[in-house]
Amino acid sequence: MKEAVFFILCAGFVLAHTHPQFNNKIVPDWGSEWWLNPVVSVCDYHAEGPEFDSLRGQSWLKAKSASKALGVSQAVLGQSNRNIPYLLNLSTFSNVKNCSDALNGTVKICPNATFAEICFNKQSVYVENCTGSRPFCVEGECASSPGGEYNCPEDFGYFPSLTSCNAFYICKKYKPRLYECQDKSVYDPGVKTCVKQSISKPCHKFNCYNKHLKYASYPGDRAFYALCVNGRPVAIGLCQKKNTGLDDSSQKCDVYCKKEGNIEVEGECRSYYECLSRMWSTYKITKRSCPPGTHFDGSSGACEPGIC
């Protein structure tokens, strides 16, 4: 039988390490370029330091064989991985019975013989009771129904509800607190509170229609996205890089303009993106550079004197 193959992304780098039994200490191998090996690849989630602060955003790709893994990886992972959110493919662990015991990332498990469960960063986000024509849980799959507590993608922040435009969450220390809007008002991510619904302030909801194991952007702010399972949003994610949002077609976090003007390029103090409004609330995005001896100021949205 061929050895299963996994690839994982951690803090923006590809890590790989042979680990067939998933029960030994894991030491990551760093690499700044894409490289692939037919081994089991996992991330050392015990590591500390700023590069590991975003471990909750690590991603998994499971393949049935080494040859298939290489083929899929070249097609799916052949670009800069910094802007790729949690990958669509799920890792399956037959020996894990509780989400709290799973590794970070998106994992599907069988807590017992008749229930299937999807874990998202150690939290249960989808539970299925296997009945009818599919009464057994096999590799974390059967007939489904959603469940689980709201997952906080960041230590602190304001986040939209997965299912309602009349509610939002404030997360503190990864603990969610629900706030419900009054008098039929709707949540506005721009001001982070409830406002009167109008044409300019509509009801924003995730659209997971006909989507399974894919992502759906949040219409109010594409920096937020939902993991869709069987047509329903079950977990929320956040694009990590500044001024990026989920592109529903590519399923990646790309440069995102909310209005006309200039926005900064993260990590490039002399560069900026020019956002020019087009039809249907879309924008033409052009990358530009400030003249020598100047830098881009995100507050003013213009090039200012002085080097950075």
C-alpha positions in Angstrom: 0.0 0.0 0.0 1.3 3.4 -0.9 2.3 5.8 1.9 -0.1 8.6 2.5 1.3 12.1 1.7 0.6 15.3 3.5 1.9 18.8 2.9 1.4 21.7 5.4 2.1 25.4 5.2 3.1 27.2 8.3 3.7 31.0 8.8 4.2 31.4 5.1 6.7 28.7 4.5 6.6 25.1 3.3 7.6 22.6 6.0 8.2 18.9 5.5 9.2 16.1 7.7 8.7 12.3 7.6 6.3 11.3 10.4 4.4 8.1 9.4 2.8 7.4 12.8 1.9 10.9 13.9 3.2 10.2 17.4 6.8 11.5 17.5 8.2 15.0 18.2 8.1 17.0 15.0 10.9 19.3 13.9 10.1 21.6 11.0 12.4 22.1 8.0 12.3 25.7 6.7 12.4 26.6 3.0 11.8 29.9 1.3 11.0 28.3 -2.1 8.4 25.7 -3.1 9.8 22.2 -2.8 8.0 18.9 -2.4 8.9 15.5 -1.1 6.9 12.3 -0.9 6.8 12.4 2.9 4.4 13.2 5.6 4.7 16.9 6.4 3.6 18.5 9.6 4.3 21.6 11.6 5.9 21.8 15.0 3.0 23.6 16.8 5.1 23.7 20.0 7.5 26.2 18.4 7.6 29.8 19.7 8.4 33.2 18.2 6.9 35.7 15.9 7.1 33.5 12.8 4.8 31.0 14.6 2.2 33.6 15.7 0.0 32.7 12.7 0.1 28.9 13.3 -3.7 28.9 13.5 -3.6 29.8 9.8 -1.6 26.8 8.7 -3.0 24.7 5.8 -3.2 21.0 4.9 -3.2 19.1 1.7 -3.9 15.4 1.7 -3.2 13.2 -1.4 -3.7 9.5 -2.0 -0.2 8.9 -3.3 3.1 10.7 -3.8 2.6 11.0 -7.5 -0.8 12.5 -7.1 0.5 14.9 -4.4 3.1 16.2 -6.7 0.6 16.7 -9.5 -1.9 18.5 -7.4 0.7 20.6 -5.6 2.1 22.0 -8.8 -1.3 23.1 -9.9 -2.6 24.3 -6.6 0.5 25.5 -4.7 2.7 26.8 -7.6 2.4 30.4 -6.5 3.5 32.5 -3.5 1.9 30.8 -0.5 1.7 33.9 1.7 -1.8 34.7 0.4 -3.2 31.3 0.3 -5.8 30.8 3.2 -6.5 27.4 4.7 -6.3 24.9 1.8 -9.5 23.2 0.7 -8.3 19.6 1.2 -8.9 18.1 4.6 -6.5 15.9 6.6 -8.1 12.8 8.0 -6.9 11.2 11.3 -8.5 7.9 12.2 -6.8 7.8 15.6 -8.1 11.2 16.7 -11.4 11.2 18.6 -11.7 14.8 19.8 -11.0 18.1 18.1 -8.9 19.3 21.0 -6.5 16.5 20.3 -6.1 17.3 16.5 -3.4 19.5 15.0 -4.1 23.0 13.9 -5.7 23.3 10.4 -8.8 21.7 8.9 -9.1 18.1 10.0 -12.0 15.6 9.7 -12.4 12.8 12.3 -14.7 10.1 13.5 -15.4 10.7 17.2 -17.3 7.3 17.2 -18.7 4.9 14.6 -21.9 6.9 13.9 -20.7 10.5 14.0 -18.5 12.5 11.6 -16.9 15.7 12.7 -14.9 18.6 11.0 -12.4 20.4 13.3 -11.1 23.9 12.5 -8.0 24.8 14.5 -8.9 22.4 17.4 -12.5 23.6 17.5 -15.5 21.6 16.4 -17.3 23.4 13.5 -19.3 20.6 11.9 -20.9 17.4 13.4 -22.8 14.8 11.4 -25.0 11.9 12.7 -24.5 9.1 10.2 -27.9 7.5 9.5 -30.0 6.1 6.7 -28.0 4.8 3.7 -24.7 5.9 5.3 -24.8 4.8 8.9 -21.1 4.6 9.5 -18.3 7.1 9.8 -15.5 6.3 7.4 -12.6 8.8 7.2 -14.6 11.5 8.7 -17.5 11.5 6.2 -21.2 10.7 6.1 -24.6 12.6 6.0 -24.1 16.0 7.6 -25.6 18.7 9.8 -23.6 21.7 11.1 -22.6 22.3 14.7 -19.9 23.7 17.0 -19.1 26.9 18.7 -18.2 30.1 16.7 -14.4 30.1 16.0 -12.4 33.2 16.6 -9.7 33.6 13.9 -7.8 36.2 15.9 -7.0 36.9 19.5 -9.1 40.1 19.4 -11.4 41.6 16.8 -14.9 42.2 15.5 -16.3 39.5 13.2 -19.6 39.0 11.3 -22.0 36.2 12.2 -21.8 33.2 9.9 -25.6 33.0 9.4 -27.1 36.4 10.2 -26.6 40.0 9.2 -28.4 41.1 12.4 -25.6 39.9 14.7 -21.8 40.1 15.2 -19.1 38.8 17.5 -16.4 40.4 19.5 -13.5 38.0 20.2 -11.1 38.4 23.1 -8.5 35.9 23.9 -10.1 33.7 21.2 -13.4 33.6 23.2 -16.5 34.8 21.2 -19.2 37.0 22.6 -22.4 37.4 20.5 -24.0 40.8 20.0 -27.5 41.0 18.4 -28.7 44.1 16.5 -31.9 45.7 17.7 -34.9 47.1 15.7 -34.0 45.2 12.5 -30.7 47.0 12.2 -27.7 45.2 10.5 -24.1 44.8 11.3 -21.7 47.2 9.4 -18.1 46.0 9.4 -16.9 49.4 8.4 -18.0 51.0 11.7 -18.0 47.7 13.7 -21.5 48.1 15.0 -25.2 47.9 14.1 -26.7 50.5 11.7 -30.1 51.1 10.1 -30.5 49.0 7.1 -30.6 50.9 3.8 -29.5 50.6 0.1 -26.0 51.8 1.1 -26.1 49.6 4.3 -27.5 46.3 3.1 -27.8 42.9 4.8 -24.4 41.2 4.3 -24.4 37.4 4.6 -22.0 34.6 3.5 -23.2 32.8 0.3 -22.4 29.2 0.5 -25.0 28.0 -1.9 -23.9 24.9 -3.8 -20.4 25.0 -2.1 -18.8 22.2 -0.3 -15.3 22.4 1.2 -14.8 25.8 -0.5 -14.6 29.4 0.8 -17.1 32.2 0.4 -16.1 35.9 0.9 -18.1 38.2 3.2 -19.8 40.8 1.0 -19.4 43.5 3.6 -15.6 43.1 3.7 -13.8 40.4 1.7 -11.0 40.3 4.3 -13.4 37.8 6.0 -14.3 34.5 4.5 -16.2 31.4 5.5 -15.5 27.7 5.2 -18.5 26.2 3.4 -19.6 22.6 4.1 -22.6 21.1 2.2 -23.9 24.6 1.3 -23.6 26.1 4.8 -20.9 28.3 6.4 -19.4 26.5 9.4 -16.2 28.5 10.3 -14.8 32.0 9.7 -11.4 32.9 8.4 -9.5 36.2 8.0 -6.9 37.1 5.3 -3.7 37.8 7.2 -2.0 40.2 4.8 -3.0 43.9 4.9 -5.3 45.2 2.2 -6.2 41.7 0.9 -9.5 39.9 0.6 -10.7 36.5 -0.6 -11.2 36.1 -4.3 -14.0 33.6 -4.7 -12.8 32.4 -8.1 -9.2 31.7 -7.2 -10.0 30.9 -3.5 -7.0 33.0 -2.5 -6.5 36.2 -0.6 -5.5 38.9 -3.1 -5.2 42.7 -3.1 -8.5 44.1 -2.3 -9.8 47.7 -2.8 -12.7 49.0 -0.7 -12.8 52.4 -2.4 -10.9 54.6 -4.8 -7.5 55.8 -3.8 -4.1 54.5 -2.9 -3.3 51.7 -0.4 0.0 50.5 0.9 1.8 47.4 -0.1 2.8 45.4 3.0 6.6 45.1 3.3 7.3 47.6 0.6 7.5 51.1 2.0 8.0 52.8 -1.3 5.3 51.0 -3.2 1.5 51.4 -3.2 -1.6 50.1 -5.1 -3.7 52.6 -7.0 -7.4 51.7 -6.9 -9.5 53.0 -9.8 -13.3 52.5 -9.7 -14.9 50.6 -12.5 -18.4 49.2 -13.1 -20.3 46.9 -10.7 -18.3 47.9 -7.7 -15.0 46.6 -9.1 -11.6 48.3 -9.2 -8.7 48.4 -11.5 -5.6 47.9 -9.4 -2.2 49.2 -10.5 1.0 48.8 -8.5 3.1 52.0 -8.4 6.3 53.2 -6.7 7.2 56.5 -5.0 10.1 58.6 -6.4 13.6 58.2 -4.9 13.9 59.8 -1.5 10.2 59.4 -0.7 8.0 56.8 0.9 4.3 55.9 0.8 2.3 57.1 3.8 -0.7 55.0 4.4 -2.4 57.7 6.5 -2.3 60.3 3.8 -2.5 57.8 0.9 0.4 59.6 -0.9 4.1 59.7 -1.3 5.8 61.8 1.4 9.4 63.1 1.7 11.9 60.9 3.6 13.3 57.5 3.2 12.0 54.4 5.1 
